[in-house]
Each structure stands twice: as structure tokens, then as C-alpha cells.
Amino acid sequence: MTATGPVHGTWEPAPAARWEDAFLSGNGRHGALVFGDPNDDRVIVTQHTLVRPNGGEQARPPRLAAQLADVQDRLLAGERDAAERLTDGRPLQWVQPFHPAFQTRLRRPHGRTDGYHRAVDFTTGEVTATTADRTSRVFVSRADDVIVQHVTGAAGLDLGITLDHRLPGAPSDLGIGHGTLRTPEGALLSLRARYPGSDRAVTGVTLVAVTGGSTGLVPPGVRVTGAEAVLLLTRVRRHTGELDVTAEARELRDLLTDGQPYDTLLARHLDRHRTAYNRVTLDLAAAPAARALPGSQLLKRAAEPALLERLFAAGRYHLLSASGLNPPRLTGLWTGDWDTAWSGAFTNDANVNLQTASAAAAALPEVTEACAALVQRQLGDWRENARAVFGARGVVAPAHSDGESGLSYHFSREYPLHLWTAGADWLLKPLVDHDEIRGGRDPRTAAALAEVAAFYEDFLTRTDPDGRLVIVPSYSPENRPANGGWGAVNAAMDLSAARHALRTAADYHPGPDADRWRALADRLPPHRINADGALAEWAWPGLDDTYDHRHLSHLYGVWPLDEITPYDTPELAAAAHRALELRGAENDSAHGHLHHALVAARLRDGDRVTAALAHVLEGDFFHASLMSAHYPDRDVYNADAAHTLPAVLVEALVQSTPDRLVLLPAPPSALGTGRLHGVRTRFGAELDLDWAPGGARAVLKPSRTLRIDLWTSSGARPLDLVAGEEHVLTLGTW
């Protein structure tokens, strides 16, 4: 990290006192929360598959298909709470909650703390903590799927090393077993935690490799005396039955291939991590003195461009680090507490897509692939949802998932999430964007889209008096009409999703199926503009809007879809803007503010983008780790703000479709001068953008030859691009 260039890291002058302030590293499977205390060096270990059995592992979707027709009849006849009958009466069942594994602890006799410095380097994924006589370095390898910690000291290292499961909220009746074994390198530590009343368990294995000095077994840990260096390699497995610890140990020992194993492991990791992280950079010409501040101090200066620089960099770093086996959870890949809010789930009705919103444009295909992998693993469950709840072919995505199950069983009368039909389109949209960027269609995405279309063919059977198709029941997450029940008719999100899914499936599958799907999409009703001049959340006449709500589901057609734009549908865009003006913040959640900003950017409202960002930057939403909270005053650890903020900045500066480029549509006031380089566009070009109050310059590097429409503050004009030829655009005052 330097004071003269964009900040690609953050630092603190003291160890973390709270796990929320611990610096983060991750490879999309394993995660590490690093406290950096030189005398009690703790690293909390997490892993994406660690979810605690709570009954959700046995839950199935409700079998309601036989009741569907009657409920549809009642809703269409005006019985506005009829959808609340479409349940099997079960109590609310949360998905299995995400939890930490344990913490590695390296204790030493009271040592020197002068010269202390704790830092995380976003370009490498390394977390370091140094004093005058000791250095600790930690990273999580993307190449070898292992947590690596290396400790060196100016004098001999005297350390007591243990694996400690005692973290906040850990069940008192966990079945804990420790193992300690001497090895040629030093020692092998293992910790098994068996869930109460379950055959499932978590086992962690740490290989301790010691250079110099002596190593003694002191169960449940080891004592190292007079060592030059200590290297720890840690992995975690969730399993049933017993785990072969010796096989795990053998794999870890195989990583010690030469005399400099830390450097070798780091080099292999950097080939993947650094390449991904460096693809996109944001430079806002911030003051060097502000760039040099510790993160905790910079967070107090909400108006500093350096803060947006660092949060943009941290957001991309954390998003990349949390994505691999899965996309990020509500807490990313990290937690230090067994009682994670909302189960630390994959919350599909807003949070997953908000957190991954920058993946396509900000050049993180690793994140998109993680989303695709989760979808592919759960398609069988999505099929069961469609059959059980709706009696239909095809697929229906759940609103909540623990990563193991994709079944719709988390619902209640107040939150009839099992009735939400837009989820599959919502989750497949980023995969479609990725295909547009790369100029090829993933057969997995094509097949999934065909299944979504098949669902709509079976589900869309009811019509209104004008012969238009009706979506019934219809749910707008997580809101209800002011004068209606929780399940209603023709929610705007459901209409937009059905139209988009059917037409996109048709694009991927030309032929008779495509004709049939497009015809079905054309029979869906238009959006409704209500008496306030706003896009109505429910297009069904007579249903009144509830404006004070954190979700903006009804504006799905604006963002992330391109159904409603100022360019193609100006009247609908004006109505959507009016709906945005009327929308309240409800409980002040970070995802609500940033969702508002994303929609505002699409509607070219820079003032609203500025205001939404200010709510988050001034509301004390960020921990010293630069991971965020769900509510102001750092209440409830949550990755929404951290991961979504980069998407807001990109959308405010650059927007694209397969045939349109919009430059500087809604720049916030804090972005007076800057450079955004490496952005990917959906028409297949890489873009570098430089801007200042006097004008802007964009360099396009297209991979395809085509004509697009270029939109700037001065209007639109056609732009011809040739594959392999750079195209330089110079703009006047914006």
C-alpha cells in the first residue's frame, strides 16, 4: 500500500478487539478472520459448507398443487387474503445456519508490541501483523485450498499452539474431540465437532511445520520453543461418520515441497488471485494524506474520495475472496459467531444479486461461475419446488438457501416466499450478462432458461377479462399491498421476470419453442401507473402501494433488467422514477439504500445516487475490517454494503447493454475527477474511462465488430466498433 497511488489495502495500528474488525482472507471455500494480536494470535477458520443441522436438512417443499386452482379462483374473485390459505400450516423453518469452525491460537509469553502494524493487501490476499520482533502472515490459497499462516521472529519463537472451538454461540453440547500427533515437520493437530443429535460433524486439521528449536506435544496442543519460523496449514471438512485425518494430513504434508514452502504456496495463489483482482481499478485522485490513514480513521471522513477508493477496492477484494464453491452469503464467507443473523443464508430475493451485481462489469467471472455452480447443484431441488407447490414442469428457485438445499421450505403467512416465482430469472440474469460480455452462450444457462420457460408454460393459465395472462398468486418480496394480503396478483417483479425469462429463453433456443415462448411473453399485461404517477408494485387494479419498504422489487424492470429505460420507454422510466421518489427506507438497511442507488443510476439520477451513498457512508455501516453491517451503527455483521458498493459506482459511471453504451449517466458529486479502468461491457468491449470537470475520455477495446448506440449527456449517436481496434472517445463537459 502506498500513499501516492490508489489504495489496494487497509491497515490498523492495533490488533482487532472484536471479530467483526478482524481482517479477512478467503478463497471462495475457506475463510480466515485474522485478529493480529502478537501475544494471542487468533485466526477464526470458516468454510462455505459449515451449516448446523436444525431440521432444515430434512425439510421438503409444501405439496400445495392440488389447492392452487381454488386459491387462484378466490384471488381473481377479489378475496385479497386468499393466498394465505396456500400453506400446509407448518411453522416457520429456517435454513441451516452458517457457523465458524474454530480458531487457531498461537500464544507466547508477553512479547514486544512496539512498532505494531496490522494490514491486509488486497492484491495478494495476505494479512500481516508485525511488531519489532515478530511477523505473522496469513492467506487462504486459491490454488491449494488451504489456510496458510507463517510466523517468524527476530529471536527464537516460544509458542503454545491449539485449535479452540470456544467461539460465541457455540452449542454447549457439541461433541468435541482433539487429536495431537508428532510428525517429521513438527506436529499435526485435529479438532472434531459433532453436532448435537446428528451424525454430521466438522473436522479441522492443522499441520504445524517448525524450523529450528524444539516441538513438544502438550495435548490438546503443542509447545514450540526457540523456533526460527512456524508454518501452519489448515483445512476443514464437513462430513458424516468419521473423517480419515491421516489422509488429510498426507495432503497437507505434500504441500511442503521445498525449503521455502510459504513463498511457494503464495506464488501459486497469486497466479489466480492477483490476476483477478487487478483487472479493474478505480482512482479518484484522492489526497495522499487521506489515502495513508488507517481504515478506522478514514471511515470517519465520509466525504473523502479516498474512502470511496478504498471501499471500492475492498468490496471487490472481499467479493472475490468469498466466491468459489458458492457466491457470498449474507456474511460473505466469514463469521465469528454461531448465531448468525438470518442463518447467514443465501438470501435470493435481494441480497445475493445485490452483492454480486458488480461481477460482470467489474471483471470478476470467478464470482459469476460461483453463482452458476450453486444454481447447477440445486436445479433438481428447483424442479421439486415447481412440482410440489405449483404442479408444474420446470424450475422455481427458493428465496432462501443454506447452500446444501435449494428446496422452498422457508416461508410463513407473513412471508409467503414459497409463492415467489421470479427467483429463477433473477438468479440467471447475471449468467446471461456474463454470456453477453464473452460473446458465447453457456449451455448450462441455456438449459436452465428452457426449464424456467417450461414452468411459465404450465403456470400461466389464467387470464383477465381482456384476455391477458395473469400471474396468480404473485408475491413482491418482501412487501404486501396496503389493502391486500401477502400473496396478490400481478406483482411488477413477477411480470418483468416472466417476460424476461421467456424472451431470453427464446433467444437461447431458436425454433418452435422460441416462437411459443415469445407468444406467451407477449400475452402478459403491461405495468400499471398508479394515481400518484408511480409504477405500481402490483399491476392488478385496486391494489394500493405500500411505499415505506426496504425492498424495491417492483423496479426489477429498471435494474437489473433493461425493460424500463429512459432511452426506450421514457414514460415508464418517469413512472419508475416517481416510484423511487416515493419509496421510504423503512428500517434503514444497507441493501435498501444501495438498491435504491442502483435503480437511480439506471434512471440517470446522480443526486439520488449521491444521497443513497451518503446514508451508507455517514451511517457507520463499516467495521475496521471494511466488512459492513446490515444496519447503521455497525449493527449485525453483513456483506451487503461491502459487496454492493462497487456495483453502484460502476453503474453511476458506465452502463451497457448488447447494443448500447452510456457514459457518466449518474456520477455522484464525490466523483469529480477519476479513472475507472478495465470495465467490461455487454457488447464485448473492455473500457477505460478518465474524467474531470472539463471533460472525459474513454478508450474502448472491442472483441467484436458491431454498431452500438453511444449515450452521453449531450445525447445519442451511433458508434461503429471493429474487433481488435481501440476506439477513443472524447467527451465535453458532463
BELVENWO-V192639 format. One record per pair of residues at least 12 apart in sequence whose ideal C-beta (glycine too) atoms are under 7 Angstrom apart, sorted by sequence separation. I is the first residue (numbers start at 0). J is the second residue. D is the distance in whole Angstrom. If there is no record, write none. Layout:
# BELVENWO-V192639
I_J_D / I_J_D
This chain:
# BELVENWO-V192639
21_33_5 / 70_82_6 / 125_137_7 / 177_189_7 / 212_224_5 / 213_225_6 / 297_309_6 / 320_332_7 / 329_341_6 / 382_394_6 / 395_407_7 / 474_486_6 / 504_516_5 / 505_517_5 / 526_538_6 / 563_575_5 / 595_607_7 / 596_608_5 / 599_611_7 / 619_631_6 / 626_638_6 / 627_639_7 / 706_718_7 / 21_34_5 / 22_35_7 / 31_44_6 / 116_129_5 / 125_138_5 / 135_148_7 / 136_149_5 / 177_190_6 / 189_202_6 / 190_203_5 / 212_225_4 / 234_247_6 / 330_343_5 / 381_394_4 / 384_397_6 / 431_444_6 / 582_595_7 / 618_631_4 / 619_632_5 / 620_633_7 / 627_640_4 / 651_664_7 / 675_688_5 / 686_699_6 / 706_719_5 / 707_720_7 / 18_32_6 / 70_84_6 / 124_138_5 / 189_203_7 / 207_221_6 / 209_223_6 / 211_225_7 / 212_226_4 / 289_303_5 / 317_331_6 / 329_343_5 / 381_395_6 / 430_444_5 / 472_486_4 / 473_487_6 / 524_538_6 / 619_633_6 / 627_641_4 / 651_665_5 / 652_666_6 / 30_45_4 / 70_85_5 / 114_129_7 / 115_130_5 / 123_138_7 / 124_139_7 / 135_150_5 / 176_191_4 / 189_204_5 / 211_226_5 / 212_227_7 / 290_305_5 / 294_309_7 / 328_343_5 / 329_344_6 / 355_370_6 / 381_396_6 / 473_488_5 / 475_490_4 / 501_516_4 / 502_517_6 / 529_544_6 / 596_611_4 / 626_641_5 / 651_666_5 / 674_689_5 / 684_699_5 / 685_700_4 / 705_720_6 / 114_130_5 / 210_226_6 / 211_227_4 / 289_305_4 / 328_344_7 / 378_394_6 / 473_489_6 / 474_490_6 / 475_491_7 / 501_517_7 / 579_595_7 / 595_611_5 / 596_612_6 / 625_641_7 / 651_667_6 / 684_700_6 / 704_720_7 / 29_46_5 / 113_130_7 / 114_131_4 / 133_150_7 / 134_151_5 / 175_192_6 / 187_204_7 / 188_205_5 / 209_226_5 / 210_227_5 / 234_251_7 / 328_345_6 / 329_346_6 / 399_416_7 / 427_444_6 / 471_488_5 / 473_490_4 / 475_492_6 / 536_553_4 / 673_690_6 / 684_701_4 / 704_721_5 / 28_46_6 / 112_130_5 / 113_131_5 / 174_192_7 / 210_228_4 / 285_303_7 / 398_416_4 / 470_488_7 / 501_519_5 / 502_520_5 / 557_575_5 / 593_611_6 / 672_690_7 / 683_701_6 / 684_702_7 / 704_722_5 / 713_731_7 / 15_34_4 / 28_47_6 / 66_85_6 / 111_130_5 / 133_152_5 / 173_192_5 / 174_193_3 / 187_206_6 / 188_207_7 / 232_251_5 / 285_304_4 / 286_305_7 / 388_407_6 / 469_488_6 / 470_489_5 / 501_520_4 / 534_553_6 / 579_598_6 / 592_611_5 / 672_691_5 / 683_702_5 / 701_720_4 / 703_722_5 / 711_730_5 / 14_34_6 / 15_35_6 / 111_131_5 / 132_152_6 / 173_193_7 / 209_229_5 / 284_304_7 / 285_305_4 / 427_447_6 / 469_489_6 / 470_490_7 / 473_493_5 / 579_599_6 / 620_640_5 / 660_680_6 / 683_703_4 / 701_721_7 / 702_722_6 / 14_35_5 / 111_132_5 / 132_153_4 / 186_207_5 / 283_304_4 / 329_350_6 / 398_419_5 / 427_448_6 / 554_575_6 / 671_692_6 / 682_703_7 / 699_720_6 / 701_722_6 / 712_733_5 / 14_36_4 / 21_43_7 / 63_85_5 / 110_132_6 / 132_154_6 / 173_195_7 / 184_206_7 / 185_207_4 / 207_229_7 / 208_230_4 / 232_254_6 / 384_406_6 / 498_520_5 / 592_614_5 / 593_615_7 / 653_675_7 / 110_133_6 / 172_195_4 / 185_208_5 / 285_308_5 / 377_400_7 / 383_406_6 / 384_407_4 / 470_493_5 / 579_602_7 / 592_615_5 / 652_675_5 / 682_705_6 / 63_87_7 / 184_208_4 / 185_209_4 / 207_231_6 / 283_307_6 / 380_404_6 / 381_405_6 / 398_422_6 / 427_451_7 / 470_494_6 / 554_578_6 / 657_681_5 / 658_682_6 / 18_43_6 / 61_86_6 / 170_195_6 / 184_209_7 / 283_308_5 / 326_351_6 / 380_405_3 / 395_420_6 / 397_422_7 / 498_523_5 / 553_578_7 / 554_579_7 / 615_640_5 / 653_678_5 / 655_680_4 / 656_681_6 / 657_682_5 / 682_707_5 / 700_725_6 / 701_726_7 / 61_87_4 / 162_188_5 / 164_190_6 / 205_231_6 / 206_232_5 / 282_308_7 / 380_406_5 / 396_422_3 / 497_523_6 / 576_602_5 / 589_615_6 / 655_681_5 / 662_688_7 / 699_725_7 / 205_232_7 / 281_308_6 / 327_354_5 / 395_422_7 / 396_423_4 / 424_451_6 / 470_497_6 / 575_602_6 / 655_682_6 / 663_690_6 / 698_725_6 / 699_726_4 / 61_89_7 / 162_190_4 / 164_192_6 / 186_214_6 / 205_233_4 / 377_405_3 / 395_423_6 / 423_451_5 / 576_604_7 / 579_607_7 / 185_214_5 / 326_355_5 / 388_417_6 / 394_423_5 / 494_523_6 / 649_678_6 / 698_727_5 / 186_216_6 / 203_233_6 / 204_234_6 / 230_260_6 / 281_311_5 / 396_426_5 / 494_524_7 / 572_602_6 / 230_261_6 / 551_582_6 / 589_620_5 / 696_727_7 / 697_728_4 / 188_220_7 / 203_235_5 / 494_526_7 / 663_695_6 / 696_728_7 / 188_221_7 / 653_686_6 / 662_695_7 / 696_729_5 / 58_92_5 / 201_235_6 / 202_236_5 / 181_216_6 / 186_221_4 / 489_524_6 / 491_526_6 / 546_581_5 / 548_583_7 / 549_584_7 / 612_647_7 / 653_688_6 / 662_697_6 / 694_729_7 / 695_730_4 / 201_237_5 / 202_238_7 / 279_315_7 / 318_354_7 / 546_582_6 / 547_583_3 / 549_585_4 / 652_688_6 / 684_720_6 / 694_730_6 / 55_92_6 / 179_216_5 / 534_571_7 / 546_583_6 / 548_585_5 / 549_586_6 / 565_602_6 / 694_731_5 / 54_92_6 / 55_93_6 / 199_237_7 / 200_238_6 / 420_458_7 / 547_585_5 / 565_603_6 / 589_627_6 / 694_732_6 / 695_733_6 / 55_94_5 / 56_95_6 / 179_218_5 / 276_315_7 / 318_357_7 / 549_588_5 / 558_597_5 / 589_628_7 / 608_647_7 / 693_732_6 / 53_93_7 / 55_95_5 / 179_219_6 / 199_239_5 / 202_242_4 / 204_244_6 / 276_316_6 / 326_366_6 / 534_574_4 / 558_598_5 / 589_629_6 / 162_203_6 / 177_218_7 / 179_220_7 / 198_239_5 / 533_574_6 / 534_575_5 / 557_598_5 / 588_629_6 / 53_95_6 / 177_219_4 / 179_221_7 / 198_240_7 / 202_244_7 / 206_248_6 / 315_357_7 / 381_423_7 / 455_497_5 / 532_574_6 / 549_591_4 / 588_630_6 / 52_95_6 / 53_96_6 / 162_205_6 / 204_247_4 / 276_319_6 / 322_365_6 / 326_369_5 / 491_534_7 / 551_594_5 / 558_601_5 / 587_630_6 / 608_651_5 / 690_733_7 / 51_95_6 / 204_248_6 / 275_319_6 / 319_363_6 / 322_366_4 / 325_369_6 / 326_370_5 / 491_535_7 / 494_538_6 / 533_577_4 / 534_578_4 / 551_595_6 / 554_598_5 / 557_601_5 / 587_631_6 / 50_95_4 / 51_96_5 / 103_148_7 / 105_150_6 / 206_251_4 / 318_363_6 / 324_369_7 / 455_500_7 / 491_536_6 / 526_571_6 / 532_577_5 / 533_578_4 / 557_602_6 / 50_96_6 / 206_252_6 / 315_361_6 / 319_365_6 / 323_369_6 / 455_501_6 / 490_536_7 / 491_537_7 / 528_574_5 / 531_577_7 / 605_651_7 / 50_97_6 / 51_98_5 / 160_207_6 / 204_251_7 / 208_255_6 / 319_366_7 / 322_369_4 / 326_373_6 / 490_537_6 / 491_538_6 / 551_598_6 / 593_640_6 / 600_647_7 / 660_707_6 / 49_97_6 / 315_363_7 / 318_366_6 / 325_373_5 / 452_500_6 / 489_537_6 / 533_581_6 / 589_637_7 / 659_707_6 / 663_711_7 / 49_98_6 / 108_157_6 / 347_396_6 / 451_500_5 / 452_501_5 / 488_537_7 / 489_538_4 / 590_639_4 / 597_646_6 / 601_650_7 / 658_707_5 / 659_708_5 / 660_709_5 / 661_710_4 / 662_711_5 / 663_712_7 / 107_157_6 / 347_397_7 / 348_398_5 / 487_537_5 / 489_539_4 / 531_581_6 / 589_639_5 / 593_643_4 / 597_647_6 / 600_650_4 / 658_708_6 / 660_710_7 / 49_100_6 / 107_158_5 / 347_398_5 / 488_539_4 / 589_640_4 / 593_644_7 / 596_647_5 / 600_651_5 / 659_710_7 / 106_158_7 / 347_399_7 / 374_426_6 / 448_500_7 / 452_504_4 / 487_539_7 / 105_158_5 / 106_159_5 / 346_399_6 / 347_400_7 / 451_504_6 / 590_643_7 / 597_650_6 / 601_654_7 / 45_99_5 / 46_100_6 / 418_472_5 / 468_522_5 / 593_647_6 / 44_99_7 / 45_100_6 / 105_160_5 / 189_244_5 / 344_399_5 / 345_400_4 / 419_474_5 / 448_503_6 / 449_504_6 / 467_522_6 / 468_523_5 / 487_542_6 / 612_667_6 / 43_99_5 / 44_100_4 / 156_212_7 / 344_400_6 / 394_450_4 / 418_474_5 / 448_504_4 / 467_523_7 / 44_101_6 / 104_161_5 / 155_212_6 / 344_401_6 / 345_402_6 / 393_450_5 / 394_451_6 / 419_476_6 / 467_524_4 / 480_537_6 / 608_665_5 / 44_102_7 / 161_219_6 / 393_451_6 / 478_536_7 / 609_667_4 / 43_102_5 / 44_103_7 / 103_162_6 / 104_163_5 / 161_220_4 / 342_401_7 / 370_429_6 / 371_430_5 / 395_454_6 / 415_474_6 / 448_507_5 / 449_508_6 / 483_542_5 / 496_555_7 / 608_667_5 / 609_668_5 / 42_102_6 / 160_220_5 / 370_430_7 / 393_453_4 / 394_454_6 / 459_519_6 / 482_542_7 / 492_552_4 / 495_555_5 / 605_665_4 / 41_102_5 / 42_103_5 / 101_162_5 / 102_163_5 / 159_220_6 / 160_221_5 / 187_248_5 / 392_453_5 / 393_454_3 / 463_524_7 / 475_536_5 / 482_543_5 / 492_553_6 / 495_556_4 / 499_560_6 / 603_664_5 / 604_665_6 / 605_666_6 / 101_163_6 / 367_429_6 / 392_454_6 / 445_507_4 / 475_537_7 / 480_542_4 / 481_543_4 / 491_553_4 / 603_665_5 / 605_667_6 / 41_104_5 / 101_164_4 / 159_222_5 / 160_223_7 / 367_430_6 / 391_454_5 / 414_477_6 / 445_508_7 / 456_519_7 / 480_543_6 / 481_544_6 / 492_555_4 / 499_562_7 / 102_166_6 / 393_457_7 / 452_516_5 / 455_519_6 / 481_545_5 / 498_562_7 / 600_664_6 / 39_104_7 / 40_105_4 / 158_223_5 / 392_457_5 / 480_545_6 / 491_556_7 / 495_560_6 / 600_665_4 / 157_223_7 / 178_244_6 / 367_433_4 / 391_457_4 / 479_545_6 / 599_665_6 / 39_106_5 / 99_166_5 / 156_223_6 / 157_224_5 / 391_458_5 / 440_507_6 / 478_545_6 / 495_562_5 / 38_106_7 / 157_225_7 / 184_252_7 / 348_416_7 / 375_443_6 / 418_486_5 / 662_730_7 / 38_107_6 / 364_433_6 / 378_447_6 / 385_454_5 / 389_458_6 / 155_225_4 / 156_226_4 / 359_429_6 / 415_485_5 / 478_548_5 / 663_733_5 / 38_109_6 / 155_226_6 / 158_229_6 / 184_255_6 / 348_419_6 / 358_429_6 / 415_486_5 / 421_492_5 / 425_496_6 / 38_110_6 / 371_443_6 / 413_485_6 / 421_493_5 / 424_496_4 / 431_503_6 / 478_550_6 / 37_110_6 / 156_229_6 / 352_425_6 / 359_432_4 / 374_447_6 / 412_485_7 / 420_493_6 / 477_550_6 / 348_422_7 / 355_429_6 / 359_433_5 / 476_550_6 / 478_552_7 / 37_112_6 / 347_422_5 / 421_496_4 / 424_499_6 / 424_500_4 / 476_552_5 / 151_228_5 / 325_402_5 / 352_429_7 / 359_436_6 / 423_500_7 / 475_552_5 / 150_228_7 / 347_425_7 / 398_476_7 / 475_553_6 / 149_228_7 / 150_229_5 / 347_426_6 / 149_230_5 / 35_117_4 / 279_361_5 / 148_231_4 / 279_362_5 / 278_362_4 / 147_232_6 / 145_232_5 / 146_233_4 / 145_233_7 / 275_363_6 / 101_190_5 / 145_234_6 / 144_234_7 / 275_365_6 / 37_128_6 / 33_126_4 / 35_128_3 / 37_130_5 / 22_117_7 / 40_135_6 / 42_137_6 / 561_656_5 / 37_133_5 / 22_119_4 / 24_124_5 / 100_201_6 / 13_115_7 / 24_126_5 / 44_146_6 / 101_203_6 / 103_205_6 / 12_115_6 / 14_117_6 / 100_203_5 / 12_116_7 / 22_126_4 / 33_137_5 / 10_116_6 / 11_117_5 / 31_137_6 / 42_148_6 / 145_251_7 / 10_117_6 / 10_118_4 / 31_139_5 / 30_139_7 / 145_254_7 / 8_118_6 / 9_119_6 / 29_139_5 / 8_119_6 / 143_254_6 / 8_120_5 / 149_261_4 / 7_120_7 / 8_121_5 / 24_137_6 / 26_139_4 / 7_121_5 / 14_128_7 / 24_138_5 / 25_139_5 / 26_140_6 / 147_261_7 / 7_122_5 / 24_139_5 / 26_141_4 / 29_144_6 / 31_146_5 / 28_144_6 / 29_146_6 / 147_264_5 / 0_118_7 / 26_144_6 / 0_120_7 / 143_264_6 / 43_166_7 / 140_264_6 / 143_267_6 / 142_267_4 / 142_268_5 / 138_265_6 / 140_267_7 / 141_268_5 / 349_476_7 / 103_231_6 / 140_268_4 / 142_270_7 / 348_476_4 / 142_271_6 / 348_477_7 / 103_233_6 / 138_268_6 / 141_271_4 / 141_272_5 / 428_559_5 / 100_235_5 / 52_194_5 / 51_194_6 / 124_268_7 / 566_710_6 / 52_197_5 / 123_269_6 / 52_199_6 / 124_272_5 / 123_272_7 / 123_273_7 / 122_273_6 / 49_201_6 / 122_276_6 / 121_276_6 / 122_277_7 / 44_203_6 / 167_335_7 / 168_336_5 / 169_337_5 / 166_335_6 / 167_336_4 / 168_337_3 / 166_336_7 / 167_337_7 / 168_338_4 / 166_337_7 / 49_237_6 / 44_233_6 / 46_235_4 / 48_237_5 / 44_235_6 / 121_312_5 / 121_313_7 / 121_316_4 / 124_320_6 / 349_550_6 / 29_235_7 / 352_559_7 / 435_657_5 / 97_328_6 / 97_330_7 / 99_334_6 / 98_334_7 / 99_335_6 / 97_334_6 / 353_590_5 / 99_337_7 / 98_337_4 / 350_590_6 / 353_593_7 / 98_339_7 / 349_590_6 / 353_594_6 / 356_597_7 / 97_339_5 / 96_339_5 / 436_679_5 / 97_342_7 / 349_594_7 / 436_681_6 / 438_683_5 / 96_342_4 / 97_343_3 / 435_681_4 / 95_342_7 / 96_343_6 / 436_683_6 / 94_342_5 / 93_342_5 / 432_681_6 / 94_344_5 / 438_702_6 / 438_703_6 / 5_280_6 / 5_281_7 / 5_282_5 / 47_324_5 / 47_325_5 / 12_293_6 / 11_293_5 / 10_293_6 / 11_294_6 / 3_287_6 / 6_290_5 / 10_294_7 / 11_295_6 / 354_638_6 / 361_645_6 / 2_287_4 / 9_294_4 / 47_332_6 / 354_639_6 / 353_639_6 / 45_332_6 / 356_643_6 / 2_290_5 / 45_333_5 / 354_642_4 / 357_645_4 / 361_649_6 / 2_291_4 / 45_334_6 / 340_629_7 / 350_639_6 / 354_643_6 / 357_646_4 / 360_649_5 / 353_643_5 / 356_646_4 / 43_335_5 / 357_649_6 / 360_653_7 / 23_317_6 / 26_320_7 / 27_321_7 / 25_320_4 / 27_322_5 / 28_323_5 / 331_626_7 / 340_635_5 / 24_320_6 / 25_321_6 / 27_323_2 / 28_324_5 / 23_320_7 / 26_323_6 / 27_324_6 / 6_305_7 / 9_309_6 / 32_333_5 / 6_308_6 / 30_332_4 / 334_636_7 / 5_308_5 / 6_309_5 / 30_333_5 / 32_335_6 / 9_313_7 / 7_312_5 / 94_399_5 / 6_312_6 / 94_400_6 / 95_401_4 / 330_636_6 / 5_312_7 / 25_332_5 / 94_401_4 / 330_637_6 / 331_638_4 / 95_403_7 / 329_637_6 / 330_638_6 / 317_626_6 / 329_638_7 / 23_333_6 / 306_616_7 / 327_638_5 / 301_613_7 / 313_625_4 / 94_409_6 / 301_616_4 / 310_625_7 / 327_642_6 / 362_677_6 / 92_408_6 / 93_409_6 / 301_617_5 / 309_625_7 / 18_335_3 / 92_409_6 / 321_638_7 / 361_678_7 / 362_679_5 / 360_678_5 / 360_679_6 / 91_411_4 / 359_679_6 / 317_638_7 / 67_389_6 / 60_383_6 / 64_387_7 / 67_390_6 / 298_621_5 / 60_384_5 / 63_387_7 / 64_388_7 / 317_641_5 / 318_642_5 / 62_387_5 / 63_388_5 / 64_389_6 / 317_642_6 / 61_387_7 / 64_390_3 / 86_412_7 / 60_387_4 / 61_388_6 / 314_641_5 / 60_388_6 / 295_623_4 / 313_641_7 / 314_642_6 / 83_412_5 / 294_623_6 / 314_644_5 / 315_645_5 / 294_625_6 / 314_645_4 / 82_415_6 / 85_418_7 / 311_644_7 / 310_644_5 / 311_645_5 / 82_418_6 / 311_648_6 / 307_648_7 / 27_369_6 / 55_401_6 / 60_406_5 / 56_403_7 / 59_406_6 / 60_407_5 / 58_406_7 / 60_408_6 / 55_404_7 / 59_408_6 / 58_408_4 / 50_401_5 / 50_402_7 / 50_403_6 / 55_408_7 / 48_402_7 / 47_402_6 / 61_417_6 / 60_417_7 / 307_669_6 / 304_669_6 / 281_648_7 / 302_669_7 / 75_461_7 / 85_472_6 / 283_670_6 / 284_672_5 / 283_672_7 / 284_673_6 / 71_461_6 / 82_472_4 / 283_673_4 / 282_673_6 / 281_673_7 / 282_674_4 / 75_469_7 / 281_675_5 / 75_471_6 / 280_676_5 / 74_471_5 / 279_676_7 / 280_677_6 / 74_472_6 / 279_677_4 / 278_677_5 / 279_678_6 / 71_471_5 / 83_484_5 / 85_486_7 / 70_472_6 / 82_484_6 / 83_485_6 / 82_485_7 / 83_486_7 / 79_483_4 / 80_484_4 / 82_486_3 / 79_484_5 / 74_488_6 / 23_624_6 / 20_622_5 / 22_624_6 / 19_622_5 / 20_623_4 / 21_624_6 / 23_626_6 / 20_624_5 / 19_624_7 / 11_623_6 / 9_625_6 / 19_636_5
